[in-house]
């Protein structure tokens, strides 16, 4: 899908607000923040399917994993990615 002037203007406004309220160290960080706030329709659809599957699993007795364990694993994974 081609980018329109409206898309660019919306990102520009978002970037200005983000810089004023959240701060950012790079354009890449601004783009990442934008993508978090404005997921692509395909990603939204994939996430919806995953959430529905997880709910179905829970309804069938799956208790999942403790949130603290998942957060600790994500932190370790992110720390490993940042190490040169």
N, CA, C and O atoms as a GROMACS GRO file, in nm:
protein
  336
    1UNK      N    1   0.084  -0.117   0.000
    1UNK     CA    2   0.000   0.000   0.000
    1UNK      C    3   0.089   0.124   0.000
    1UNK      O    4   0.182   0.134   0.080
    2UNK      N    5   0.062   0.216  -0.087
    2UNK     CA    6   0.140   0.338  -0.098
    2UNK      C    7   0.110   0.434   0.017
    2UNK      O    8  -0.003   0.440   0.067
    3UNK      N    9   0.211   0.507   0.057
    3UNK     CA   10   0.194   0.606   0.164
    3UNK      C   11   0.134   0.732   0.103
    3UNK      O   12   0.174   0.776  -0.005
    4UNK      N   13   0.038   0.790   0.173
    4UNK     CA   14  -0.027   0.912   0.127
    4UNK      C   15   0.024   1.031   0.208
    4UNK      O   16   0.091   1.014   0.310
    5UNK      N   17  -0.009   1.150   0.162
    5UNK     CA   18   0.024   1.271   0.239
    5UNK      C   19  -0.044   1.268   0.375
    5UNK      O   20   0.012   1.315   0.474
    6UNK      N   21  -0.165   1.213   0.381
    6UNK     CA   22  -0.236   1.203   0.508
    6UNK      C   23  -0.160   1.112   0.605
    6UNK      O   24  -0.151   1.141   0.725
    7UNK      N   25  -0.105   1.002   0.552
    7UNK     CA   26  -0.024   0.912   0.635
    7UNK      C   27   0.097   0.986   0.691
    7UNK      O   28   0.127   0.977   0.810
    8UNK      N   29   0.165   1.058   0.605
    8UNK     CA   30   0.284   1.131   0.647
    8UNK      C   31   0.250   1.238   0.750
    8UNK      O   32   0.321   1.255   0.848
    9UNK      N   33   0.141   1.310   0.726
    9UNK     CA   34   0.098   1.413   0.821
    9UNK      C   35   0.061   1.352   0.956
    9UNK      O   36   0.092   1.409   1.061
   10UNK      N   37  -0.005   1.235   0.954
   10UNK     CA   38  -0.042   1.169   1.079
   10UNK      C   39   0.083   1.126   1.155
   10UNK      O   40   0.089   1.141   1.277
   11UNK      N   41   0.183   1.072   1.084
   11UNK     CA   42   0.306   1.032   1.151
   11UNK      C   43   0.380   1.154   1.205
   11UNK      O   44   0.433   1.151   1.316
   12UNK      N   45   0.382   1.260   1.128
   12UNK     CA   46   0.449   1.383   1.172
   12UNK      C   47   0.386   1.434   1.301
   12UNK      O   48   0.458   1.469   1.395
   13UNK      N   49   0.255   1.439   1.306
   13UNK     CA   50   0.186   1.484   1.427
   13UNK      C   51   0.217   1.389   1.543
   13UNK      O   52   0.247   1.434   1.654
   14UNK      N   53   0.209   1.259   1.517
   14UNK     CA   54   0.240   1.160   1.620
   14UNK      C   55   0.382   1.182   1.673
   14UNK      O   56   0.404   1.182   1.794
   15UNK      N   57   0.479   1.200   1.582
   15UNK     CA   58   0.619   1.216   1.622
   15UNK      C   59   0.637   1.340   1.708
   15UNK      O   60   0.711   1.336   1.806
   16UNK      N   61   0.571   1.448   1.673
   16UNK     CA   62   0.582   1.570   1.753
   16UNK      C   63   0.528   1.548   1.894
   16UNK      O   64   0.591   1.587   1.992
   17UNK      N   65   0.413   1.485   1.904
   17UNK     CA   66   0.354   1.458   2.035
   17UNK      C   67   0.442   1.360   2.114
   17UNK      O   68   0.465   1.379   2.233
   18UNK      N   69   0.489   1.256   2.046
   18UNK     CA   70   0.574   1.157   2.113
   18UNK      C   71   0.702   1.221   2.166
   18UNK      O   72   0.744   1.191   2.278
   19UNK      N   73   0.763   1.307   2.089
   19UNK     CA   74   0.885   1.374   2.134
   19UNK      C   75   0.857   1.462   2.256
   19UNK      O   76   0.939   1.470   2.347
   20UNK      N   77   0.742   1.528   2.256
   20UNK     CA   78   0.708   1.617   2.366
   20UNK      C   79   0.667   1.541   2.493
   20UNK      O   80   0.692   1.588   2.604
   21UNK      N   81   0.607   1.424   2.476
   21UNK     CA   82   0.553   1.354   2.593
   21UNK      C   83   0.632   1.231   2.635
   21UNK      O   84   0.641   1.201   2.754
   22UNK      N   85   0.690   1.160   2.539
   22UNK     CA   86   0.761   1.035   2.571
   22UNK      C   87   0.911   1.048   2.555
   22UNK      O   88   0.988   0.984   2.626
   23UNK      N   89   0.952   1.133   2.462
   23UNK     CA   90   1.092   1.140   2.425
   23UNK      C   91   1.129   1.025   2.334
   23UNK      O   92   1.062   0.921   2.333
   24UNK      N   93   1.233   1.043   2.257
   24UNK     CA   94   1.284   0.938   2.170
   24UNK      C   95   1.428   0.974   2.135
   24UNK      O   96   1.463   1.091   2.122
   25UNK      N   97   1.510   0.870   2.119
   25UNK     CA   98   1.651   0.892   2.089
   25UNK      C   99   1.683   0.883   1.941
   25UNK      O  100   1.793   0.919   1.898
   26UNK      N  101   1.586   0.834   1.860
   26UNK     CA  102   1.614   0.818   1.718
   26UNK      C  103   1.485   0.811   1.639
   26UNK      O  104   1.376   0.793   1.695
   27UNK      N  105   1.499   0.825   1.508
   27UNK     CA  106   1.382   0.808   1.421
   27UNK      C  107   1.331   0.665   1.427
   27UNK      O  108   1.210   0.641   1.421
   28UNK      N  109   1.424   0.570   1.440
   28UNK     CA  110   1.384   0.430   1.448
   28UNK      C  111   1.295   0.407   1.571
   28UNK      O  112   1.199   0.331   1.566
   29UNK      N  113   1.329   0.474   1.681
   29UNK     CA  114   1.248   0.460   1.801
   29UNK      C  115   1.109   0.521   1.779
   29UNK      O  116   1.010   0.464   1.825
   30UNK      N  117   1.102   0.634   1.710
   30UNK     CA  118   0.972   0.694   1.680
   30UNK      C  119   0.889   0.601   1.592
   30UNK      O  120   0.768   0.587   1.613
   31UNK      N  121   0.952   0.539   1.494
   31UNK     CA  122   0.880   0.445   1.407
   31UNK      C  123   0.831   0.327   1.489
   31UNK      O  124   0.717   0.283   1.470
   32UNK      N  125   0.914   0.275   1.580
   32UNK     CA  126   0.872   0.162   1.663
   32UNK      C  127   0.754   0.200   1.751
   32UNK      O  128   0.660   0.122   1.768
   33UNK      N  129   0.757   0.322   1.808
   33UNK     CA  130   0.643   0.370   1.889
   33UNK      C  131   0.517   0.382   1.803
   33UNK      O  132   0.408   0.344   1.846
   34UNK      N  133   0.534   0.434   1.681
   34UNK     CA  134   0.421   0.446   1.588
   34UNK      C  135   0.361   0.308   1.560
   34UNK      O  136   0.239   0.291   1.563
   35UNK      N  137   0.447   0.212   1.532
   35UNK     CA  138   0.399   0.079   1.499
   35UNK      C  139   0.328   0.013   1.617
   35UNK      O  140   0.233  -0.063   1.598
   36UNK      N  141   0.372   0.043   1.739
   36UNK     CA  142   0.302  -0.009   1.856
   36UNK      C  143   0.162   0.051   1.868
   36UNK      O  144   0.066  -0.018   1.901
   37UNK      N  145   0.152   0.181   1.840
   37UNK     CA  146   0.023   0.251   1.850
   37UNK      C  147  -0.066   0.231   1.728
   37UNK      O  148  -0.187   0.251   1.736
   38UNK      N  149  -0.007   0.193   1.615
   38UNK     CA  150  -0.081   0.179   1.489
   38UNK      C  151  -0.044   0.048   1.419
   38UNK      O  152   0.019   0.050   1.314
   39UNK      N  153  -0.084  -0.065   1.477
   39UNK     CA  154  -0.047  -0.192   1.415
   39UNK      C  155  -0.110  -0.209   1.277
   39UNK      O  156  -0.220  -0.160   1.250
   40UNK      N  157  -0.038  -0.279   1.191
   40UNK     CA  158  -0.089  -0.307   1.057
   40UNK      C  159  -0.212  -0.396   1.068
   40UNK      O  160  -0.220  -0.479   1.159
   41UNK      N  161  -0.309  -0.379   0.979
   41UNK     CA  162  -0.432  -0.461   0.986
   41UNK      C  163  -0.403  -0.612   0.990
   41UNK      O  164  -0.472  -0.685   1.061
   42UNK      N  165  -0.303  -0.657   0.915
   42UNK     CA  166  -0.270  -0.800   0.915
   42UNK      C  167  -0.221  -0.843   1.052
   42UNK      O  168  -0.257  -0.951   1.100
   43UNK      N  169  -0.140  -0.760   1.117
   43UNK     CA  170  -0.090  -0.794   1.250
   43UNK      C  171  -0.205  -0.799   1.350
   43UNK      O  172  -0.210  -0.886   1.436
   44UNK      N  173  -0.298  -0.705   1.337
   44UNK     CA  174  -0.415  -0.704   1.425
   44UNK      C  175  -0.493  -0.834   1.408
   44UNK      O  176  -0.534  -0.896   1.506
   45UNK      N  177  -0.514  -0.875   1.285
   45UNK     CA  178  -0.588  -0.999   1.258
   45UNK      C  179  -0.515  -1.119   1.317
   45UNK      O  180  -0.578  -1.206   1.377
   46UNK      N  181  -0.382  -1.126   1.301
   46UNK     CA  182  -0.304  -1.237   1.356
   46UNK      C  183  -0.311  -1.239   1.508
   46UNK      O  184  -0.324  -1.346   1.568
   47UNK      N  185  -0.302  -1.122   1.570
   47UNK     CA  186  -0.311  -1.114   1.716
   47UNK      C  187  -0.448  -1.157   1.766
   47UNK      O  188  -0.459  -1.225   1.868
   48UNK      N  189  -0.552  -1.119   1.694
   48UNK     CA  190  -0.688  -1.157   1.731
   48UNK      C  191  -0.703  -1.309   1.727
   48UNK      O  192  -0.763  -1.368   1.817
   49UNK      N  193  -0.650  -1.373   1.623
   49UNK     CA  194  -0.655  -1.518   1.613
   49UNK      C  195  -0.582  -1.583   1.730
   49UNK      O  196  -0.630  -1.680   1.789
   50UNK      N  197  -0.464  -1.528   1.765
   50UNK     CA  198  -0.385  -1.584   1.875
   50UNK      C  199  -0.457  -1.568   2.009
   50UNK      O  200  -0.456  -1.660   2.090
   51UNK      N  201  -0.518  -1.453   2.032
   51UNK     CA  202  -0.591  -1.431   2.157
   51UNK      C  203  -0.710  -1.525   2.166
   51UNK      O  204  -0.736  -1.584   2.272
   52UNK      N  205  -0.783  -1.540   2.057
   52UNK     CA  206  -0.897  -1.633   2.058
   52UNK      C  207  -0.853  -1.777   2.085
   52UNK      O  208  -0.920  -1.851   2.156
   53UNK      N  209  -0.739  -1.816   2.028
   53UNK     CA  210  -0.687  -1.951   2.052
   53UNK      C  211  -0.649  -1.967   2.199
   53UNK      O  212  -0.674  -2.072   2.259
   54UNK      N  213  -0.587  -1.864   2.257
   54UNK     CA  214  -0.548  -1.871   2.399
   54UNK      C  215  -0.672  -1.880   2.488
   54UNK      O  216  -0.671  -1.956   2.586
   55UNK      N  217  -0.775  -1.806   2.457
   55UNK     CA  218  -0.900  -1.813   2.535
   55UNK      C  219  -0.959  -1.953   2.525
   55UNK      O  220  -1.004  -2.009   2.625
   56UNK      N  221  -0.959  -2.009   2.405
   56UNK     CA  222  -1.011  -2.144   2.384
   56UNK      C  223  -0.930  -2.245   2.467
   56UNK      O  224  -0.986  -2.336   2.528
   57UNK      N  225  -0.797  -2.228   2.468
   57UNK     CA  226  -0.711  -2.317   2.548
   57UNK      C  227  -0.746  -2.306   2.696
   57UNK      O  228  -0.756  -2.407   2.766
   58UNK      N  229  -0.765  -2.183   2.745
   58UNK     CA  230  -0.800  -2.162   2.886
   58UNK      C  231  -0.934  -2.227   2.918
   58UNK      O  232  -0.950  -2.289   3.024
   59UNK      N  233  -1.029  -2.214   2.829
   59UNK     CA  234  -1.160  -2.275   2.850
   59UNK      C  235  -1.150  -2.428   2.854
   59UNK      O  236  -1.236  -2.494   2.913
   60UNK      N  237  -1.046  -2.482   2.792
   60UNK     CA  238  -1.024  -2.627   2.791
   60UNK      C  239  -0.927  -2.673   2.900
   60UNK      O  240  -0.880  -2.786   2.898
   61UNK      N  241  -0.898  -2.584   2.996
   61UNK     CA  242  -0.819  -2.623   3.113
   61UNK      C  243  -0.674  -2.580   3.115
   61UNK      O  244  -0.607  -2.601   3.216
   62UNK      N  245  -0.621  -2.523   3.009
   62UNK     CA  246  -0.482  -2.478   3.008
   62UNK      C  247  -0.468  -2.359   3.104
   62UNK      O  248  -0.538  -2.259   3.090
   63UNK      N  249  -0.379  -2.372   3.202
   63UNK     CA  250  -0.361  -2.265   3.301
   63UNK      C  251  -0.254  -2.164   3.260
   63UNK      O  252  -0.234  -2.064   3.329
   64UNK      N  253  -0.185  -2.190   3.150
   64UNK     CA  254  -0.084  -2.096   3.104
   64UNK      C  255   0.039  -2.096   3.193
   64UNK      O  256   0.066  -2.193   3.264
   65UNK      N  257   0.112  -1.985   3.190
   65UNK     CA  258   0.233  -1.970   3.272
   65UNK      C  259   0.221  -1.842   3.352
   65UNK      O  260   0.154  -1.748   3.309
   66UNK      N  261   0.285  -1.836   3.468
   66UNK     CA  262   0.280  -1.714   3.548
   66UNK      C  263   0.340  -1.595   3.472
   66UNK      O  264   0.443  -1.608   3.406
   67UNK      N  265   0.274  -1.482   3.481
   67UNK     CA  266   0.319  -1.361   3.410
   67UNK      C  267   0.462  -1.325   3.448
   67UNK      O  268   0.539  -1.284   3.361
   68UNK      N  269   0.499  -1.338   3.574
   68UNK     CA  270   0.634  -1.303   3.619
   68UNK      C  271   0.738  -1.385   3.543
   68UNK      O  272   0.842  -1.331   3.505
   69UNK      N  273   0.712  -1.512   3.521
   69UNK     CA  274   0.805  -1.598   3.447
   69UNK      C  275   0.820  -1.550   3.303
   69UNK      O  276   0.932  -1.544   3.251
   70UNK      N  277   0.710  -1.516   3.239
   70UNK     CA  278   0.713  -1.469   3.101
   70UNK      C  279   0.788  -1.336   3.092
   70UNK      O  280   0.870  -1.316   3.001
   71UNK      N  281   0.761  -1.244   3.185
   71UNK     CA  282   0.829  -1.114   3.184
   71UNK      C  283   0.979  -1.133   3.204
   71UNK      O  284   1.059  -1.071   3.134
   72UNK      N  285   1.018  -1.219   3.297
   72UNK     CA  286   1.161  -1.245   3.320
   72UNK      C  287   1.229  -1.302   3.195
   72UNK      O  288   1.341  -1.265   3.162
   73UNK      N  289   1.160  -1.394   3.125
   73UNK     CA  290   1.215  -1.450   3.002
   73UNK      C  291   1.230  -1.344   2.894
   73UNK      O  292   1.331  -1.341   2.824
   74UNK      N  293   1.130  -1.256   2.880
   74UNK     CA  294   1.138  -1.149   2.781
   74UNK      C  295   1.252  -1.053   2.812
   74UNK      O  296   1.324  -1.010   2.722
   75UNK      N  297   1.269  -1.019   2.940
   75UNK     CA  298   1.378  -0.930   2.979
   75UNK      C  299   1.513  -0.991   2.945
   75UNK      O  300   1.602  -0.924   2.892
   76UNK      N  301   1.529  -1.120   2.974
   76UNK     CA  302   1.655  -1.188   2.944
   76UNK      C  303   1.680  -1.192   2.794
   76UNK      O  304   1.793  -1.172   2.749
   77UNK      N  305   1.575  -1.217   2.717
   77UNK     CA  306   1.589  -1.221   2.572
   77UNK      C  307   1.628  -1.084   2.517
   77UNK      O  308   1.716  -1.074   2.430
   78UNK      N  309   1.564  -0.979   2.565
   78UNK     CA  310   1.598  -0.844   2.520
   78UNK      C  311   1.738  -0.804   2.561
   78UNK      O  312   1.809  -0.741   2.483
   79UNK      N  313   1.779  -0.840   2.681
   79UNK     CA  314   1.915  -0.809   2.727
   79UNK      C  315   2.018  -0.880   2.640
   79UNK      O  316   2.122  -0.823   2.608
   80UNK      N  317   1.989  -1.004   2.602
   80UNK     CA  318   2.082  -1.079   2.518
   80UNK      C  319   2.095  -1.016   2.380
   80UNK      O  320   2.203  -1.017   2.321
   81UNK      N  321   1.986  -0.962   2.329
   81UNK     CA  322   1.990  -0.896   2.197
   81UNK      C  323   2.072  -0.769   2.200
   81UNK      O  324   2.132  -0.733   2.098
   82UNK      N  325   2.078  -0.700   2.313
   82UNK     CA  326   2.148  -0.572   2.322
   82UNK      C  327   2.296  -0.591   2.351
   82UNK      O  328   2.374  -0.496   2.337
   83UNK      N  329   2.338  -0.709   2.390
   83UNK     CA  330   2.478  -0.735   2.416
   83UNK      C  331   2.551  -0.759   2.283
   83UNK      O  332   2.511  -0.845   2.205
   84UNK      N  333   2.659  -0.680   2.258
   84UNK     CA  334   2.730  -0.695   2.129
   84UNK      C  335   2.800  -0.826   2.114
   84UNK      O  336   2.862  -0.851   2.011
   0.00000   0.00000   0.00000
